[in-house]
Amino acid sequence: MPPNPKARASRELRDAVRRRARGRCEYCHAEESWQYAEFTMEHVTPVSAGGQTTYENLALEQIPDCFTVP
């Protein structure tokens, strides 16, 4: 059965992404320990565009949305 793209990431998956990021935003590399809020998980390719809730498609991101396209 293929993964449900709208499924919430499991605790294990979120922990694995957080370890991969080493506590830093995967876009701007800000350290989570220096921020006032816990970072969130984001789909790199949005679910609305066919992205899946997988290790490869999740990124640790600071709040608010730091990823901007110039």
C-alpha positions in Angstrom: 0.0 0.0 0.0 1.5 3.4 -1.0 2.0 6.0 1.8 -0.9 8.4 2.4 0.4 11.8 1.3 -1.9 13.6 3.8 -0.9 11.5 6.7 0.8 13.2 9.6 4.5 12.3 9.9 5.1 9.7 12.6 7.2 10.6 15.7 10.0 8.4 14.3 9.9 10.2 11.0 9.9 13.6 12.5 12.8 12.6 14.8 14.8 11.3 11.9 14.3 14.5 9.9 15.3 16.6 13.0 18.5 14.5 13.4 19.4 14.9 9.7 19.0 18.7 10.1 21.1 18.7 13.3 18.8 21.2 14.9 19.0 23.8 12.1 16.5 25.1 9.6 17.2 23.2 6.4 16.7 26.3 4.3 18.6 29.1 6.1 20.6 27.0 8.6 19.4 29.0 11.6 19.9 27.1 14.9 16.6 26.0 16.5 18.2 26.5 20.0 18.6 30.2 19.3 15.0 30.7 18.3 11.9 31.5 20.4 9.8 28.8 18.9 10.1 25.1 17.9 10.7 24.5 14.2 8.1 22.8 12.1 8.2 20.1 9.4 7.5 21.2 5.9 6.8 19.2 2.7 9.5 20.2 0.2 7.1 19.3 -2.6 3.7 20.2 -1.3 1.1 17.5 -0.9 -1.1 19.6 -3.2 1.5 19.1 -5.9 1.8 15.4 -5.3 4.4 15.4 -2.6 4.5 12.5 -0.1 5.1 12.5 3.7 8.5 10.8 3.4 11.9 11.4 4.9 13.2 12.7 1.5 10.3 15.2 1.2 10.2 16.7 4.7 12.4 19.5 5.9 12.9 21.1 9.3 11.9 24.8 8.9 11.9 27.7 11.3 8.8 29.7 12.1 7.7 31.9 10.4 8.3 30.6 6.9 11.9 31.5 6.2 12.1 30.0 2.7 11.5 32.7 0.1 12.1 32.6 -3.6 13.9 35.8 -4.8 
